[in-house]
Amino acid sequence: MALLALLHNRFGIALLVFAAILGAWGSIQFFRSHAVSGGFRSSYLLMIGLTGVQGVLGLILLTSLRPREILHVVYGAFAILFLPSVYFYAGRGNPAREAAFLAAACWVVAIAFGRGILTGA
C-alpha cells in the first residue's frame, strides 16, 4: 500500500504540472486570438484520462487508508467531473470561446490538484 500511496502522490504532482502547462499553452493561444490546436485538444483529453487513472488509484487507497481530510476526495471527484464537462461544452462554441474555456479549466483543475495535494492523503 505504501508504494501505491507514493504513486498516487507523485502522479498528483505530475498532473498539477501538466495542468499548469496546458493552462499556459491554452492562455497563450487565447491571448493571441488563435484556436486551440489538435495537439492541445489531445493533451487535454490525455489529462482527462490520467485524472481518471489517478481517481482509480485514489479509490483503491480509500478502501484501506483514510485521507486526513475528506476534502481531498472532493477535489479529485470535482476534477473528474469538471474536465470532460468543460470539454464538451466549450466545443460547441466558436474557437476563441473554446480556447478561453479550456485554458480556464486547466487553471481551475491545477488549483484543485494543488489543494488536493495540500490536504494530503
N, C-alpha and C positions, 0 to 999 in steps of 0.2 A: 504493500500500500504506500510505503514511503516513496518508492520510485514513481508511482502513479501521481502522487501529490506533487513531486518535483516536476514531472512533465506538465501537469496542469498549470503550475506556477509559471514555468518558463514559456509555455505556449501562450499564456495570457500576456506576458510581456511582449512576445513576438507579435501577437495580434494588436496590441496597443501601438507598437511601432508601425506595423503595416497600415493600420487605420490612419495614423497621422501622415504617413507618406501619401496615401491615397487622398486624404483631405487636402494636402498641399497641392498635389497634382490636379485635382478637380478645381480647386480655388484658382490656380493659375489659368486653367482653361476658361473658367468663368470670367475672370477679370480681363482676359484677352479676347473675350467675346467669341470664343470657339466652342463648338460642340465637343463633348467628351468623345474620346476615340474608342474604337473597338477594344484596344488594349486596356483602357481604363475600365470599360464595362466588364471585360472578362476578369480583371483583377478584383473588381467589386464582387462579382459572383464567386470568385475564389474565396474572398473574405467571408461571404455568407456561409459557404461550405465549411471553412475552417472554424468558424464560430459554432457551427453545429457539432463538429468533432469535439471542440472544447466543451460544449454543453454536455455531450455524452460522457466525456471524462469526468466532468463535474457531477453528473448524476451517479456514476459508479462510485465516486468518492463519497457522495452524500449518503449512500447506503451504509457506509462503515464509519465515516468521520463526520462530525457536525462542524460547520463553519462557525467562526467566532460570532458572526452576525448573520442573520437570515437575509439581510440586505444584499449580501454577497451573491446569493442565488437570484435575487430580484434583478440585479444588474445584468446577469447572464441571460435570464429569460427575456428581459427587455431587448437586448441586442439581437437575440434570435428572432424575435417577432418584428422588430423595428426595421432591420436592414432589408428583408425582402419586400416589406410593405412599401417602403420608400422607392425601391427599385421599380416596382410595378406602377406605382402612382406617377413617378417622375417620367416614365417612358411614354406617357400619354400626351405630354405637352410638347412645346417647342424645344429646340436644342439648348437654348440659354437657360430655360427653366430646369431642364434635366441636369445640366451641369451644376446649377445652384443647389438643387435638392440633394443630388448625390454627394457633392462635396460637403454640404452641411451635415448630411447623415454620417459621413466618415468622421467628422469632427465630434459629433454627438456621441458616437459609439466609442471613439478614442477616450473621451471623458468617462463614459460608462465603464470601459475596460480598466482605466486608471483607478476609478473609485472602487471597482470590484477587487483590484489588487490591494488597494489600501485597506479595505475592510478585512482582508485576509481570509484564509481558509482554516 
